Amino acid sequence: MNKNLILTTTLAIMSIASNVSAQTEAERIPAKGFAVFEEHGHFRPYEFTRHAVGDNDVQLKILYAGICHSDLHHVFADWGKETYPMVPGHEIAGQVVAVGKNVTRFKVGDYAGIGCMIGSCRHCEACEHDLEQYCEEGAIMTYHGIDRFNGNEATQGGYSDTYVVAEDFAIKIPANAEIEKVAPLLCAGITSYSPLMQAGVKRGDKVGVAGFGGLGHMGVQYAVSMGAEVTVFDITDEKRADALRMGAKHYVNVSNPDELKGLDKTFDFILSTIPARYEPAMYMKMLKLHGSLGIVGLPALNNMPAVSVADLVLSGATRRVFGSQIGGIKETQEMLDYSIEHGIYPEVEIIRAEGSEIDRAYRNVLDGKVKFRYVIDMNTIK
């Protein structure tokens, strides 16, 4: 081939590639939010971009973003090395502002939510059984993840003004929902709802909820709505009145040994939401012969509780201990529909979208001073 022709062809290809790259970059969507730039850092304004709206994507204007305890674990690198800058937030409620040409479940103006994950392989055994959180190729997390379907970009979360997500990983929010309270349902809600469903909780069951924070107060409301007799376990008396107000029949301050007497072999199911070191064996002894303990609380690595083999063997073969991680997309939609139908919402404190406000909220979560969930009003971002 003529050298001049080769050169001309090569230059043409390079020009096309450059134009495509420039066009793709130009289509990226500007976003602004709040990020930490180092471990234990403070929240500061951060501008970045999200990938363009694809044929199967929806773009949300984020209205509200919940603050989950796991956000703190990531910001503080409690579960291992992290990458910064980081925009946390996987409890997201918003309104659809754009849709791809293949989208059928959403239209502009609809309310929609995003939970802990925004993608998975969709073809492994877990995905085929609607358990995308256990995807064998790895679920793509809403933040601190790598989106392998969109150029391996680092995902950034909901403490921001907009998000682009595949339609299949967006949750429909009914128009009659109390939208300012919905965001925490996308993590706290499903995380407590799923193990109750796995355990088959039914009317008349005796259910314990260990830990009465963001997850625990949702677990109480769901168990009560299912007709269970609920007992709350916590380390202080400060939340006793709240637990009883939400429908719990009993409240146990585990710091008072007298209140623990007579509880062995009395519960059908216990949900542990405890985010700190504790003794799971204590709760295992409280289970009836065919009872189960579901664990959803995940403390920092240096504060992780443990269950001995002896405890498992000696507790009896018919008792069951299991862990549960959020829920799949199908179950998350089921949970949200159930919550709205039964008027089950988290109790929230709305804060402004300001770095100092988010910092204050984090301090209060660490100190156990929140009842029960902070939600950032992203409408107030400047």
Stockholm file with secondary structure:
# STOCKHOLM 1.0

chainA/1-382         MNKNLILTTTLAIMSIASNVSAQTEAERIPAKGFAVFEEHGHFRPYEFTRHAVGDNDVQLKILYAGICHSDLHHVFADWGKETYPMVPGHEIAGQVVAVGKNVTRFKVGDYAGIGCMIGSCRHCEACEHDLEQYCEEGAIMTYHGIDRFNGNEATQGGYSDTYVVAEDFAIKIPANAEIEKVAPLLCAGITSYSPLMQAGVKRGDKVGVAGFGGLGHMGVQYAVSMGAEVTVFDITDEKRADALRMGAKHYVNVSNPDELKGLDKTFDFILSTIPARYEPAMYMKMLKLHGSLGIVGLPALNNMPAVSVADLVLSGATRRVFGSQIGGIKETQEMLDYSIEHGIYPEVEIIRAEGSEIDRAYRNVLDGKVKFRYVIDMNTIK
#=GR chainA/1-382 SS CCHHHHHHHHHHHHHHHHHHHHHHHHHSEEEEEEEBCSTTCCCEEEEEEECCCCTTEEEEEEEEEEECHHHHHHHTTTTSCCCSSBCCCCCEEEEEEEECTTCCSCCTTCEEEECSEEECCSCSHHHHTTCGGGCTTCCEESSSSEETTTTTEECCCSSBSEEEEEGGGCEEECTTSCHHHHGGGGTHHHHHHHHHHHTTCCTTCEEEEECCSTTHHHHHHHHHHTTCEEEEEESCSTTHHHHHHTTCSEEEETTSGGGGTTCTTCEEEEEECCCSCCCHHHHHTTEEEEEEEEECCCCCGGGCCCCCHHHHHHTCTTCEEEECCSCCHHHHHHHHHHHHHHTCCCCEEEEESCHHHHHHHHHHHHTTCCSSEEEEEGGGCC
#=GC SS_cons         CCHHHHHHHHHHHHHHHHHHHHHHHHHSEEEEEEEBCSTTCCCEEEEEEECCCCTTEEEEEEEEEEECHHHHHHHTTTTSCCCSSBCCCCCEEEEEEEECTTCCSCCTTCEEEECSEEECCSCSHHHHTTCGGGCTTCCEESSSSEETTTTTEECCCSSBSEEEEEGGGCEEECTTSCHHHHGGGGTHHHHHHHHHHHTTCCTTCEEEEECCSTTHHHHHHHHHHTTCEEEEEESCSTTHHHHHHTTCSEEEETTSGGGGTTCTTCEEEEEECCCSCCCHHHHHTTEEEEEEEEECCCCCGGGCCCCCHHHHHHTCTTCEEEECCSCCHHHHHHHHHHHHHHTCCCCEEEEESCHHHHHHHHHHHHTTCCSSEEEEEGGGCC
//
